[in-house]
């Protein structure tokens, strides 16, 4: 799953995605370099903390974060993506605890994480709201949540993103779903995204850096 992630393969028709097929082969669908917004906010995150990356895909963000001293755990619904995460981590000499799992089945332990990361994860709205409630509960006091996703303004640009407009993420909706957190940064912006051959070009995104008080 990962970037542009759905969850269980509940799509049908020509827009349906099989993430194992997308991640097959030696290339990386979204590249091996980290997400630009994640790089931008990384200096503001709790150093060396326990970090959970949701729908990580092929490991580009998890491995980069492990290289910076975080204790990284990742989950993704694609076994192929998880295998590539582990290979990329081994190639770069770091450890990532990467596991296969679906976000609709994921139990996030309360207060367990210093950082939770969600990069281009596009869920059905009811599931997204449930995951965001679990994120709020799952952060330790002082913990931070990093999210970048395509916003509604991205629809029709043809430069990546989910095939269902309802999965695009308005910033005000995300903030409401993350009730209980503070927001050092929350905005809808336009930027060029150059992250692998599936995400390249002009984009409209929602960016959130949120913090749990404590």
ABEGO torsion letter per residue (X at the ends): XEBGBBBBBABBEAABBBAAAAABEABBAAEABBBAAAAAAAAABBBGBBBBBBGAEAGAAAAAAAAAGBBBBBBBABAAAAAAAAAAAAAAGBBBBBBBBBAAABBBBBGABABBBBBGBBBBAAAAAAAAAAAAAABBBGBBBBBBBBBAAABGAGAEEBABAAABBBAAAAAAAABGBBBABBBBBBBBBBBEAABBEBBBBBBBBBBBBX
